[in-house]
Structure formats: structure tokens, C-alpha cells
Amino acid sequence: MTRLTSDLARPARPRRTLTYREVGATGTPEALPDGYLHLRHSVVVGSGRAAFEAAGTAVTTWRMHRASGATVRCEAPRAEPGVCLEVSVGVGRARLGAPCSVIWTAYEENRAGFAYGTLSGHPECGEESFVVSLEPGGAVRFTVTAFSRPATWYTRLGGPLIPRLQLAYARRLGRTLRRLVRR
């Protein structure tokens, strides 16, 4: 049985399947698939190579998600294609888990990040990417790109509130990453 790395170090659940067909579509954010809500959020989190390195590491090792208040249970210490993870918020019975699989990664000179896709059991259906880039002028930009639609009764019931919550979470991640870069 696969072991997860986390604060709880629980065994992994049986493998789940991806819940959408447009796998990898966040790799071309200008052409996200129709039939989904689209999210694009971008913010400068620092400046210079050291800030880029710190931000890229925080994103690809789950540190940004954890520092934002989410619990991350995963199979690996950093993002790599095929790695399964569960991001959750809340506690006890009020905990909402979101199983995902890393779809693609970027470990490049001026770009670092990854995208994960929803697995069966996730409250949404789609894909989300988290990318840090070092721009020519030295600005370090964090960008969240996603396409999703409800996959459960409660996310359908949430209607227009769900995209607002997703944007609020993307903004929170940006603020968290800015704070981590400044340390």
C-alpha cells in the first residue's frame, strides 16, 4: 500500500480516475475548454531570482497550499506528473477533501509550477494550474488558471457562490505566496 507524506501520514486510498476529458488544457491558458467556468488570477509576489526560486519551491512542494490553511496529503514531496494528492479544508466531519492528480509540471529556468486534475470524489470537475514565472523585468508573477464545473449536488447547489470561493482561494494563495517569498 502506498504511503502518503503529510502531517497525518495516512495510507493512500485506492486509485481514482480523472473526471474530465480535457487533460492538460491549463497548459494553454488562452484556450481553456468550453462548457466550464474559467478562472484566471495573477499577482506579483516578489522580485528577482531569489524570490522566484523561493516561490517556485513553495508552489511545487505543497508549502504554499499548507501555509494557506489547507491540509495536503500526498504521495511525494514535490509535484511530478501522476502524483496523487488530496487537498482539504475544515476539520473532523466538516472536512472537505478534494482528490487530485498532478497532470503536468514546469521546472524551467524562468517558470515553475504544476497543474492538477480532479479525481473521482472531488466536488468539482476540471483542472487547475499554479505557476510562478520570472518576468524579463525581474517581477515574480504567480498565476492560477482553472476550468471547472460542479461534480456534486452541494457544488451545484452552491451555484454562483462556488466561482467566488474559488477566486477567493486563488487570491489567498497569492497573498500566502507573497508572504512566504518575503521571509
Beta strands, then each sheet from edge to edge (+ up, - down):
strand 1: 37-47
strand 2: 71-74
strand 3: 84-89
strand 4: 96-107
strand 5: 111-118
strand 6: 124-134
strand 7: 139-150
sheet 1: 1+ 7- 6+ 5- 4+ 3- 2+
end
